[in-house]
């Protein structure tokens, strides 16, 4: 598992696999009820396996210590 945090855009991505090839995530499933200012999407492959989790508004949805330790992607 790997977490990247784009501080400028307040978005985080949690990869559950070592590498997600271009086009491997064929569907994004929105998750309701995470937070008023956050949007969460599950990325799944063609077999329905969970590849990663995208969090928009990560500062309001993820613990601060997780974001502080995550490498920045932006």
PyMOL Python script that loads the backbone (N, CA, C, O; Angstrom):
from pymol import cmd

cmd.read_pdbstr("""\
ATOM      1  N   UNK A   1       0.847  -1.174   0.000  1.00  0.00           N
ATOM      2  CA  UNK A   1       0.000   0.000   0.000  1.00  0.00           C
ATOM      3  C   UNK A   1       0.894   1.239   0.000  1.00  0.00           C
ATOM      4  O   UNK A   1       1.929   1.276   0.665  1.00  0.00           O
ATOM      5  N   UNK A   2       0.475   2.248  -0.756  1.00  0.00           N
ATOM      6  CA  UNK A   2       1.247   3.477  -0.894  1.00  0.00           C
ATOM      7  C   UNK A   2       0.271   4.657  -0.938  1.00  0.00           C
ATOM      8  O   UNK A   2      -0.765   4.588  -1.599  1.00  0.00           O
ATOM      9  N   UNK A   3       0.607   5.728  -0.237  1.00  0.00           N
ATOM     10  CA  UNK A   3      -0.239   6.923  -0.219  1.00  0.00           C
ATOM     11  C   UNK A   3       0.562   8.096  -0.763  1.00  0.00           C
ATOM     12  O   UNK A   3       1.695   8.332  -0.343  1.00  0.00           O
ATOM     13  N   UNK A   4      -0.031   8.829  -1.701  1.00  0.00           N
ATOM     14  CA  UNK A   4       0.542  10.084  -2.184  1.00  0.00           C
ATOM     15  C   UNK A   4      -0.445  11.198  -1.883  1.00  0.00           C
ATOM     16  O   UNK A   4      -1.657  11.013  -1.990  1.00  0.00           O
ATOM     17  N   UNK A   5       0.083  12.359  -1.507  1.00  0.00           N
ATOM     18  CA  UNK A   5      -0.763  13.497  -1.159  1.00  0.00           C
ATOM     19  C   UNK A   5      -0.334  14.718  -1.952  1.00  0.00           C
ATOM     20  O   UNK A   5       0.828  15.123  -1.903  1.00  0.00           O
ATOM     21  N   UNK A   6      -1.268  15.302  -2.679  1.00  0.00           N
ATOM     22  CA  UNK A   6      -1.045  16.539  -3.414  1.00  0.00           C
ATOM     23  C   UNK A   6      -1.550  17.666  -2.524  1.00  0.00           C
ATOM     24  O   UNK A   6      -2.747  17.952  -2.480  1.00  0.00           O
ATOM     25  N   UNK A   7      -0.625  18.298  -1.819  1.00  0.00           N
ATOM     26  CA  UNK A   7      -0.989  19.334  -0.845  1.00  0.00           C
ATOM     27  C   UNK A   7      -1.651  20.543  -1.511  1.00  0.00           C
ATOM     28  O   UNK A   7      -2.581  21.129  -0.957  1.00  0.00           O
ATOM     29  N   UNK A   8      -1.176  20.904  -2.683  1.00  0.00           N
ATOM     30  CA  UNK A   8      -1.716  22.073  -3.386  1.00  0.00           C
ATOM     31  C   UNK A   8      -3.201  21.895  -3.704  1.00  0.00           C
ATOM     32  O   UNK A   8      -3.982  22.837  -3.573  1.00  0.00           O
ATOM     33  N   UNK A   9      -3.590  20.687  -4.121  1.00  0.00           N
ATOM     34  CA  UNK A   9      -4.982  20.418  -4.502  1.00  0.00           C
ATOM     35  C   UNK A   9      -5.768  19.662  -3.434  1.00  0.00           C
ATOM     36  O   UNK A   9      -6.951  19.376  -3.617  1.00  0.00           O
ATOM     37  N   UNK A  10      -5.108  19.336  -2.315  1.00  0.00           N
ATOM     38  CA  UNK A  10      -5.723  18.607  -1.200  1.00  0.00           C
ATOM     39  C   UNK A  10      -6.368  17.304  -1.656  1.00  0.00           C
ATOM     40  O   UNK A  10      -7.500  16.989  -1.287  1.00  0.00           O
ATOM     41  N   UNK A  11      -5.626  16.554  -2.465  1.00  0.00           N
ATOM     42  CA  UNK A  11      -6.101  15.246  -2.918  1.00  0.00           C
ATOM     43  C   UNK A  11      -5.079  14.178  -2.525  1.00  0.00           C
ATOM     44  O   UNK A  11      -3.872  14.421  -2.526  1.00  0.00           O
ATOM     45  N   UNK A  12      -5.579  13.015  -2.195  1.00  0.00           N
ATOM     46  CA  UNK A  12      -4.711  11.892  -1.834  1.00  0.00           C
ATOM     47  C   UNK A  12      -5.117  10.680  -2.657  1.00  0.00           C
ATOM     48  O   UNK A  12      -6.272  10.521  -3.052  1.00  0.00           O
ATOM     49  N   UNK A  13      -4.122   9.827  -2.901  1.00  0.00           N
ATOM     50  CA  UNK A  13      -4.407   8.576  -3.588  1.00  0.00           C
ATOM     51  C   UNK A  13      -3.750   7.443  -2.815  1.00  0.00           C
ATOM     52  O   UNK A  13      -2.547   7.464  -2.556  1.00  0.00           O
ATOM     53  N   UNK A  14      -4.548   6.466  -2.457  1.00  0.00           N
ATOM     54  CA  UNK A  14      -4.073   5.286  -1.746  1.00  0.00           C
ATOM     55  C   UNK A  14      -4.035   4.139  -2.756  1.00  0.00           C
ATOM     56  O   UNK A  14      -5.077   3.642  -3.183  1.00  0.00           O
ATOM     57  N   UNK A  15      -2.828   3.727  -3.130  1.00  0.00           N
ATOM     58  CA  UNK A  15      -2.663   2.596  -4.057  1.00  0.00           C
ATOM     59  C   UNK A  15      -2.608   1.314  -3.241  1.00  0.00           C
ATOM     60  O   UNK A  15      -1.839   1.212  -2.286  1.00  0.00           O
ATOM     61  N   UNK A  16      -3.408   0.357  -3.611  1.00  0.00           N
ATOM     62  CA  UNK A  16      -3.429  -0.919  -2.907  1.00  0.00           C
ATOM     63  C   UNK A  16      -2.580  -1.974  -3.600  1.00  0.00           C
ATOM     64  O   UNK A  16      -2.383  -3.065  -3.064  1.00  0.00           O
ATOM     65  N   UNK A  17      -2.080  -1.657  -4.778  1.00  0.00           N
ATOM     66  CA  UNK A  17      -1.206  -2.555  -5.535  1.00  0.00           C
ATOM     67  C   UNK A  17       0.077  -1.795  -5.873  1.00  0.00           C
ATOM     68  O   UNK A  17       0.106  -0.565  -5.822  1.00  0.00           O
ATOM     69  N   UNK A  18       1.120  -2.521  -6.213  1.00  0.00           N
ATOM     70  CA  UNK A  18       2.419  -1.896  -6.480  1.00  0.00           C
ATOM     71  C   UNK A  18       2.375  -0.942  -7.670  1.00  0.00           C
ATOM     72  O   UNK A  18       3.014   0.110  -7.647  1.00  0.00           O
ATOM     73  N   UNK A  19       1.633  -1.299  -8.694  1.00  0.00           N
ATOM     74  CA  UNK A  19       1.576  -0.469  -9.903  1.00  0.00           C
ATOM     75  C   UNK A  19       0.198  -0.618 -10.536  1.00  0.00           C
ATOM     76  O   UNK A  19      -0.315  -1.727 -10.689  1.00  0.00           O
ATOM     77  N   UNK A  20      -0.391   0.515 -10.901  1.00  0.00           N
ATOM     78  CA  UNK A  20      -1.664   0.505 -11.610  1.00  0.00           C
ATOM     79  C   UNK A  20      -1.370   0.948 -13.039  1.00  0.00           C
ATOM     80  O   UNK A  20      -1.052   2.112 -13.282  1.00  0.00           O
ATOM     81  N   UNK A  21      -1.478   0.025 -13.972  1.00  0.00           N
ATOM     82  CA  UNK A  21      -1.203   0.328 -15.373  1.00  0.00           C
ATOM     83  C   UNK A  21      -2.260   1.287 -15.921  1.00  0.00           C
ATOM     84  O   UNK A  21      -3.399   1.304 -15.454  1.00  0.00           O
ATOM     85  N   UNK A  22      -1.869   2.081 -16.913  1.00  0.00           N
ATOM     86  CA  UNK A  22      -2.819   2.973 -17.577  1.00  0.00           C
ATOM     87  C   UNK A  22      -3.994   2.154 -18.087  1.00  0.00           C
ATOM     88  O   UNK A  22      -3.809   1.139 -18.758  1.00  0.00           O
ATOM     89  N   UNK A  23      -5.181   2.592 -17.772  1.00  0.00           N
ATOM     90  CA  UNK A  23      -6.392   1.919 -18.233  1.00  0.00           C
ATOM     91  C   UNK A  23      -6.831   0.739 -17.392  1.00  0.00           C
ATOM     92  O   UNK A  23      -7.873   0.144 -17.667  1.00  0.00           O
ATOM     93  N   UNK A  24      -6.055   0.383 -16.362  1.00  0.00           N
ATOM     94  CA  UNK A  24      -6.414  -0.773 -15.530  1.00  0.00           C
ATOM     95  C   UNK A  24      -7.639  -0.494 -14.663  1.00  0.00           C
ATOM     96  O   UNK A  24      -8.454  -1.386 -14.425  1.00  0.00           O
ATOM     97  N   UNK A  25      -7.765   0.736 -14.198  1.00  0.00           N
ATOM     98  CA  UNK A  25      -8.929   1.104 -13.394  1.00  0.00           C
ATOM     99  C   UNK A  25     -10.059   1.452 -14.363  1.00  0.00           C
ATOM    100  O   UNK A  25     -10.084   2.540 -14.937  1.00  0.00           O
ATOM    101  N   UNK A  26     -10.976   0.532 -14.532  1.00  0.00           N
ATOM    102  CA  UNK A  26     -12.025   0.707 -15.531  1.00  0.00           C
ATOM    103  C   UNK A  26     -13.291   1.343 -14.967  1.00  0.00           C
ATOM    104  O   UNK A  26     -14.186   1.738 -15.713  1.00  0.00           O
ATOM    105  N   UNK A  27     -13.353   1.437 -13.639  1.00  0.00           N
ATOM    106  CA  UNK A  27     -14.554   2.015 -13.040  1.00  0.00           C
ATOM    107  C   UNK A  27     -14.203   2.727 -11.750  1.00  0.00           C
ATOM    108  O   UNK A  27     -13.372   2.254 -10.975  1.00  0.00           O
ATOM    109  N   UNK A  28     -14.843   3.877 -11.519  1.00  0.00           N
ATOM    110  CA  UNK A  28     -14.716   4.600 -10.258  1.00  0.00           C
ATOM    111  C   UNK A  28     -16.067   4.556  -9.567  1.00  0.00           C
ATOM    112  O   UNK A  28     -17.092   4.927 -10.138  1.00  0.00           O
ATOM    113  N   UNK A  29     -16.042   4.097  -8.334  1.00  0.00           N
ATOM    114  CA  UNK A  29     -17.262   3.982  -7.546  1.00  0.00           C
ATOM    115  C   UNK A  29     -17.253   5.059  -6.471  1.00  0.00           C
ATOM    116  O   UNK A  29     -16.378   5.042  -5.605  1.00  0.00           O
ATOM    117  N   UNK A  30     -18.208   6.005  -6.498  1.00  0.00           N
ATOM    118  CA  UNK A  30     -18.241   7.033  -5.462  1.00  0.00           C
ATOM    119  C   UNK A  30     -18.683   6.438  -4.125  1.00  0.00           C
ATOM    120  O   UNK A  30     -19.528   5.545  -4.072  1.00  0.00           O
ATOM    121  N   UNK A  31     -18.094   6.952  -3.054  1.00  0.00           N
ATOM    122  CA  UNK A  31     -18.431   6.505  -1.705  1.00  0.00           C
ATOM    123  C   UNK A  31     -19.103   7.668  -0.990  1.00  0.00           C
ATOM    124  O   UNK A  31     -18.527   8.751  -0.894  1.00  0.00           O
ATOM    125  N   UNK A  32     -20.292   7.459  -0.499  1.00  0.00           N
ATOM    126  CA  UNK A  32     -21.043   8.507   0.192  1.00  0.00           C
ATOM    127  C   UNK A  32     -20.767   8.462   1.692  1.00  0.00           C
ATOM    128  O   UNK A  32     -20.405   7.424   2.247  1.00  0.00           O
ATOM    129  N   UNK A  33     -20.948   9.608   2.325  1.00  0.00           N
ATOM    130  CA  UNK A  33     -20.912   9.665   3.778  1.00  0.00           C
ATOM    131  C   UNK A  33     -19.545   9.777   4.411  1.00  0.00           C
ATOM    132  O   UNK A  33     -19.410   9.534   5.610  1.00  0.00           O
ATOM    133  N   UNK A  34     -18.512  10.141   3.641  1.00  0.00           N
ATOM    134  CA  UNK A  34     -17.169  10.220   4.214  1.00  0.00           C
ATOM    135  C   UNK A  34     -16.976  11.536   4.964  1.00  0.00           C
ATOM    136  O   UNK A  34     -16.409  11.545   6.057  1.00  0.00           O
ATOM    137  N   UNK A  35     -17.426  12.608   4.410  1.00  0.00           N
ATOM    138  CA  UNK A  35     -17.287  13.925   5.033  1.00  0.00           C
ATOM    139  C   UNK A  35     -17.964  14.962   4.171  1.00  0.00           C
ATOM    140  O   UNK A  35     -18.130  14.772   2.966  1.00  0.00           O
ATOM    141  N   UNK A  36     -18.351  16.048   4.786  1.00  0.00           N
ATOM    142  CA  UNK A  36     -19.082  17.083   4.058  1.00  0.00           C
ATOM    143  C   UNK A  36     -18.248  17.707   2.945  1.00  0.00           C
ATOM    144  O   UNK A  36     -18.779  18.058   1.892  1.00  0.00           O
ATOM    145  N   UNK A  37     -16.940  17.847   3.174  1.00  0.00           N
ATOM    146  CA  UNK A  37     -16.079  18.512   2.203  1.00  0.00           C
ATOM    147  C   UNK A  37     -15.179  17.555   1.447  1.00  0.00           C
ATOM    148  O   UNK A  37     -14.242  17.994   0.779  1.00  0.00           O
ATOM    149  N   UNK A  38     -15.437  16.261   1.533  1.00  0.00           N
ATOM    150  CA  UNK A  38     -14.570  15.275   0.882  1.00  0.00           C
ATOM    151  C   UNK A  38     -15.367  14.435  -0.112  1.00  0.00           C
ATOM    152  O   UNK A  38     -16.552  14.161   0.075  1.00  0.00           O
ATOM    153  N   UNK A  39     -14.672  14.040  -1.171  1.00  0.00           N
ATOM    154  CA  UNK A  39     -15.231  13.093  -2.138  1.00  0.00           C
ATOM    155  C   UNK A  39     -14.275  11.910  -2.197  1.00  0.00           C
ATOM    156  O   UNK A  39     -13.059  12.088  -2.257  1.00  0.00           O
ATOM    157  N   UNK A  40     -14.832  10.698  -2.180  1.00  0.00           N
ATOM    158  CA  UNK A  40     -14.010   9.496  -2.215  1.00  0.00           C
ATOM    159  C   UNK A  40     -14.488   8.605  -3.344  1.00  0.00           C
ATOM    160  O   UNK A  40     -15.687   8.402  -3.533  1.00  0.00           O
ATOM    161  N   UNK A  41     -13.512   8.067  -4.105  1.00  0.00           N
ATOM    162  CA  UNK A  41     -13.818   7.175  -5.213  1.00  0.00           C
ATOM    163  C   UNK A  41     -12.948   5.924  -5.107  1.00  0.00           C
ATOM    164  O   UNK A  41     -11.749   6.008  -4.841  1.00  0.00           O
ATOM    165  N   UNK A  42     -13.560   4.781  -5.316  1.00  0.00           N
ATOM    166  CA  UNK A  42     -12.838   3.515  -5.353  1.00  0.00           C
ATOM    167  C   UNK A  42     -12.536   3.193  -6.807  1.00  0.00           C
ATOM    168  O   UNK A  42     -13.439   3.197  -7.644  1.00  0.00           O
ATOM    169  N   UNK A  43     -11.286   2.915  -7.113  1.00  0.00           N
ATOM    170  CA  UNK A  43     -10.888   2.504  -8.464  1.00  0.00           C
ATOM    171  C   UNK A  43     -10.840   0.985  -8.513  1.00  0.00           C
ATOM    172  O   UNK A  43     -10.141   0.360  -7.716  1.00  0.00           O
ATOM    173  N   UNK A  44     -11.572   0.392  -9.434  1.00  0.00           N
ATOM    174  CA  UNK A  44     -11.601  -1.064  -9.561  1.00  0.00           C
ATOM    175  C   UNK A  44     -11.223  -1.481 -10.977  1.00  0.00           C
ATOM    176  O   UNK A  44     -11.397  -0.727 -11.934  1.00  0.00           O
ATOM    177  N   UNK A  45     -10.699  -2.709 -11.085  1.00  0.00           N
ATOM    178  CA  UNK A  45     -10.325  -3.230 -12.397  1.00  0.00           C
ATOM    179  C   UNK A  45     -11.499  -3.975 -13.034  1.00  0.00           C
ATOM    180  O   UNK A  45     -12.593  -4.012 -12.470  1.00  0.00           O
ATOM    181  N   UNK A  46     -11.274  -4.555 -14.186  1.00  0.00           N
ATOM    182  CA  UNK A  46     -12.343  -5.226 -14.934  1.00  0.00           C
ATOM    183  C   UNK A  46     -12.930  -6.416 -14.179  1.00  0.00           C
ATOM    184  O   UNK A  46     -14.067  -6.813 -14.431  1.00  0.00           O
ATOM    185  N   UNK A  47     -12.157  -6.985 -13.255  1.00  0.00           N
ATOM    186  CA  UNK A  47     -12.648  -8.124 -12.463  1.00  0.00           C
ATOM    187  C   UNK A  47     -13.317  -7.688 -11.171  1.00  0.00           C
ATOM    188  O   UNK A  47     -13.765  -8.525 -10.387  1.00  0.00           O
ATOM    189  N   UNK A  48     -13.385  -6.375 -10.945  1.00  0.00           N
ATOM    190  CA  UNK A  48     -14.011  -5.860  -9.739  1.00  0.00           C
ATOM    191  C   UNK A  48     -13.075  -5.772  -8.551  1.00  0.00           C
ATOM    192  O   UNK A  48     -13.522  -5.514  -7.433  1.00  0.00           O
ATOM    193  N   UNK A  49     -11.776  -5.980  -8.770  1.00  0.00           N
ATOM    194  CA  UNK A  49     -10.807  -5.881  -7.675  1.00  0.00           C
ATOM    195  C   UNK A  49     -10.466  -4.427  -7.405  1.00  0.00           C
ATOM    196  O   UNK A  49     -10.299  -3.633  -8.331  1.00  0.00           O
ATOM    197  N   UNK A  50     -10.363  -4.089  -6.129  1.00  0.00           N
ATOM    198  CA  UNK A  50     -10.043  -2.734  -5.705  1.00  0.00           C
ATOM    199  C   UNK A  50      -8.556  -2.460  -5.910  1.00  0.00           C
ATOM    200  O   UNK A  50      -7.703  -3.174  -5.384  1.00  0.00           O
ATOM    201  N   UNK A  51      -8.258  -1.411  -6.685  1.00  0.00           N
ATOM    202  CA  UNK A  51      -6.881  -1.040  -6.978  1.00  0.00           C
ATOM    203  C   UNK A  51      -6.396   0.126  -6.129  1.00  0.00           C
ATOM    204  O   UNK A  51      -5.243   0.160  -5.699  1.00  0.00           O
ATOM    205  N   UNK A  52      -7.292   1.083  -5.893  1.00  0.00           N
ATOM    206  CA  UNK A  52      -6.904   2.277  -5.164  1.00  0.00           C
ATOM    207  C   UNK A  52      -8.090   3.101  -4.740  1.00  0.00           C
ATOM    208  O   UNK A  52      -9.231   2.848  -5.127  1.00  0.00           O
ATOM    209  N   UNK A  53      -7.784   4.101  -3.927  1.00  0.00           N
ATOM    210  CA  UNK A  53      -8.806   4.986  -3.370  1.00  0.00           C
ATOM    211  C   UNK A  53      -8.359   6.426  -3.583  1.00  0.00           C
ATOM    212  O   UNK A  53      -7.275   6.814  -3.147  1.00  0.00           O
ATOM    213  N   UNK A  54      -9.189   7.212  -4.249  1.00  0.00           N
ATOM    214  CA  UNK A  54      -8.906   8.630  -4.468  1.00  0.00           C
ATOM    215  C   UNK A  54      -9.725   9.441  -3.475  1.00  0.00           C
ATOM    216  O   UNK A  54     -10.926   9.218  -3.318  1.00  0.00           O
ATOM    217  N   UNK A  55      -9.063  10.389  -2.800  1.00  0.00           N
ATOM    218  CA  UNK A  55      -9.745  11.232  -1.814  1.00  0.00           C
ATOM    219  C   UNK A  55      -9.537  12.689  -2.194  1.00  0.00           C
ATOM    220  O   UNK A  55      -8.415  13.192  -2.155  1.00  0.00           O
ATOM    221  N   UNK A  56     -10.611  13.361  -2.559  1.00  0.00           N
ATOM    222  CA  UNK A  56     -10.596  14.783  -2.879  1.00  0.00           C
ATOM    223  C   UNK A  56     -11.095  15.509  -1.636  1.00  0.00           C
ATOM    224  O   UNK A  56     -12.170  15.200  -1.121  1.00  0.00           O
ATOM    225  N   UNK A  57     -10.322  16.465  -1.158  1.00  0.00           N
ATOM    226  CA  UNK A  57     -10.624  17.081   0.131  1.00  0.00           C
ATOM    227  C   UNK A  57     -10.039  16.228   1.245  1.00  0.00           C
ATOM    228  O   UNK A  57     -10.648  16.047   2.300  1.00  0.00           O
ATOM    229  N   UNK A  58      -8.838  15.705   0.984  1.00  0.00           N
ATOM    230  CA  UNK A  58      -8.206  14.744   1.887  1.00  0.00           C
ATOM    231  C   UNK A  58      -7.975  15.306   3.288  1.00  0.00           C
ATOM    232  O   UNK A  58      -8.041  14.566   4.270  1.00  0.00           O
ATOM    233  N   UNK A  59      -7.707  16.592   3.386  1.00  0.00           N
ATOM    234  CA  UNK A  59      -7.448  17.202   4.688  1.00  0.00           C
ATOM    235  C   UNK A  59      -8.606  17.060   5.655  1.00  0.00           C
ATOM    236  O   UNK A  59      -8.402  17.027   6.869  1.00  0.00           O
ATOM    237  N   UNK A  60      -9.819  16.976   5.130  1.00  0.00           N
ATOM    238  CA  UNK A  60     -10.986  16.824   5.977  1.00  0.00           C
ATOM    239  C   UNK A  60     -11.434  15.390   6.149  1.00  0.00           C
ATOM    240  O   UNK A  60     -12.361  15.118   6.913  1.00  0.00           O
ATOM    241  N   UNK A  61     -10.785  14.458   5.446  1.00  0.00           N
ATOM    242  CA  UNK A  61     -11.240  13.069   5.485  1.00  0.00           C
ATOM    243  C   UNK A  61     -10.219  12.096   6.047  1.00  0.00           C
ATOM    244  O   UNK A  61     -10.585  11.039   6.561  1.00  0.00           O
ATOM    245  N   UNK A  62      -8.943  12.442   5.955  1.00  0.00           N
ATOM    246  CA  UNK A  62      -7.892  11.532   6.407  1.00  0.00           C
ATOM    247  C   UNK A  62      -7.197  12.110   7.632  1.00  0.00           C
ATOM    248  O   UNK A  62      -7.126  13.330   7.781  1.00  0.00           O
ATOM    249  N   UNK A  63      -6.683  11.252   8.514  1.00  0.00           N
ATOM    250  CA  UNK A  63      -5.964  11.744   9.698  1.00  0.00           C
ATOM    251  C   UNK A  63      -4.741  12.580   9.297  1.00  0.00           C
ATOM    252  O   UNK A  63      -4.039  12.241   8.344  1.00  0.00           O
ATOM    253  N   UNK A  64      -4.497  13.648  10.014  1.00  0.00           N
ATOM    254  CA  UNK A  64      -3.388  14.552   9.706  1.00  0.00           C
ATOM    255  C   UNK A  64      -2.053  13.823   9.672  1.00  0.00           C
ATOM    256  O   UNK A  64      -1.212  14.120   8.825  1.00  0.00           O
ATOM    257  N   UNK A  65      -1.846  12.870  10.585  1.00  0.00           N
ATOM    258  CA  UNK A  65      -0.553  12.169  10.619  1.00  0.00           C
ATOM    259  C   UNK A  65      -0.328  11.330   9.364  1.00  0.00           C
ATOM    260  O   UNK A  65       0.817  11.125   8.961  1.00  0.00           O
ATOM    261  N   UNK A  66      -1.389  10.846   8.745  1.00  0.00           N
ATOM    262  CA  UNK A  66      -1.261  10.098   7.491  1.00  0.00           C
ATOM    263  C   UNK A  66      -0.797  11.031   6.377  1.00  0.00           C
ATOM    264  O   UNK A  66       0.096  10.688   5.603  1.00  0.00           O
ATOM    265  N   UNK A  67      -1.402  12.203   6.299  1.00  0.00           N
ATOM    266  CA  UNK A  67      -1.054  13.162   5.253  1.00  0.00           C
ATOM    267  C   UNK A  67       0.340  13.737   5.457  1.00  0.00           C
ATOM    268  O   UNK A  67       1.051  13.980   4.482  1.00  0.00           O
ATOM    269  N   UNK A  68       0.749  13.961   6.713  1.00  0.00           N
ATOM    270  CA  UNK A  68       2.071  14.497   7.008  1.00  0.00           C
ATOM    271  C   UNK A  68       3.176  13.538   6.571  1.00  0.00           C
ATOM    272  O   UNK A  68       4.244  13.977   6.145  1.00  0.00           O
ATOM    273  N   UNK A  69       2.926  12.233   6.674  1.00  0.00           N
ATOM    274  CA  UNK A  69       3.926  11.224   6.333  1.00  0.00           C
ATOM    275  C   UNK A  69       3.923  10.856   4.860  1.00  0.00           C
ATOM    276  O   UNK A  69       4.882  10.255   4.377  1.00  0.00           O
ATOM    277  N   UNK A  70       2.866  11.202   4.138  1.00  0.00           N
ATOM    278  CA  UNK A  70       2.742  10.819   2.733  1.00  0.00           C
ATOM    279  C   UNK A  70       3.653  11.663   1.855  1.00  0.00           C
ATOM    280  O   UNK A  70       3.766  12.872   2.059  1.00  0.00           O
ATOM    281  N   UNK A  71       4.312  11.029   0.867  1.00  0.00           N
ATOM    282  CA  UNK A  71       5.088  11.817  -0.090  1.00  0.00           C
ATOM    283  C   UNK A  71       4.159  12.737  -0.876  1.00  0.00           C
ATOM    284  O   UNK A  71       3.014  12.386  -1.159  1.00  0.00           O
ATOM    285  N   UNK A  72       4.657  13.893  -1.215  1.00  0.00           N
ATOM    286  CA  UNK A  72       3.854  14.859  -1.973  1.00  0.00           C
ATOM    287  C   UNK A  72       3.971  14.592  -3.457  1.00  0.00           C
ATOM    288  O   UNK A  72       5.060  14.351  -3.979  1.00  0.00           O
ATOM    289  N   UNK A  73       2.821  14.638  -4.135  1.00  0.00           N
ATOM    290  CA  UNK A  73       2.823  14.459  -5.588  1.00  0.00           C
ATOM    291  C   UNK A  73       2.614  15.791  -6.285  1.00  0.00           C
ATOM    292  O   UNK A  73       2.496  15.827  -7.510  1.00  0.00           O
ATOM    293  N   UNK A  74       2.566  16.858  -5.557  1.00  0.00           N
ATOM    294  CA  UNK A  74       2.359  18.163  -6.172  1.00  0.00           C
ATOM    295  C   UNK A  74       2.903  19.277  -5.352  1.00  0.00           C
ATOM    296  O   UNK A  74       2.801  20.439  -5.744  1.00  0.00           O
TER     297      UNK A  74
END
""", "prot")
cmd.dss("prot")
cmd.show_as("cartoon", "prot")
cmd.util.cbc("prot")
cmd.orient("prot")
